[in-house]
Amino acid sequence: MVLNFFDQFESPIFLGVPLITLAMTLPWLLFPTPSTRWLNNRLTSIQGLFITTLTQQLFMPVNKKGHKWALLLISLMIFLITLNMLGLLPYTFTPTTQLSMNLGLAVPLWLATVIIGLRNQPTHTLGHLLPEGAPTPLIPILIIIETISHIIRPLALGVRLTANLTAGHLLIQLIATATFVLLPLMPTVAVLTAVLLLLLTLLEIAVAMIQAYVFVLLLSLYLQENV
């Protein structure tokens, strides 16, 4: 039974083709395409308002040089939100529960912010490795600690997203299994467990959106430090 709980996180393969590729391609097919009409429909208007509000919130503290990243980061956030939400549907696979995929998104983007900082303002970027006013004997140790803390940033991004989604999916499956087991034995307790499962599902919907927002928000903060 324990092994079955973790089977949902295995990347499915059909005819030798990993279906994670299909799961990553599907979200882009669900978005409405812009039309040539003067007035858009309600879905497109709500989507535009959502994207505009998030862009303003994310890039308000970032200077104008960092606004070039708006399209990339907002697209990434919508992509992650859609993947996380689709993963809550029955008989689906959530690619963002794979640490390799999350690190594949976090490491290149974090490295790009660091390279931009080293190219545009190397003194300021390297200055982050040494806190101001540090005692001279502690300078080598502090530089090592700050370097490690910077290197851990993309790892923390990927692990945070993976751990939150994995824990939520496991908890939903555990409570759902308990509901089916208790239904013939204690129907009243099973109903209460089903209500708890419904509330947990609503919580997971919020977590799926919040984790995608946090992922992109931290990337924008890293960008702010280096532009």
Protein Blocks (a to p, Z undefined) as FASTA:
>chain_A
ZZmmmmmmpccdeehiafklmmmmmmmmmpccddfbfbdcfklmmmmmmmmmmmmmmmmm
pcfklmmmmmmmmmmmmmmmmmmmmmmpghiacfklpmklmmmmmmmmmmmmmmmmmmmm
mmlmmmmmpcghiafklmmmmmmmmmmmmmmmmmmmmmmmmmmmmmmmmmmmmmmmmmmm
mmmmmmmlmmmmmmmmmmmmmmmmmmmmmmmmmmmmmmmmmmmmmZZ
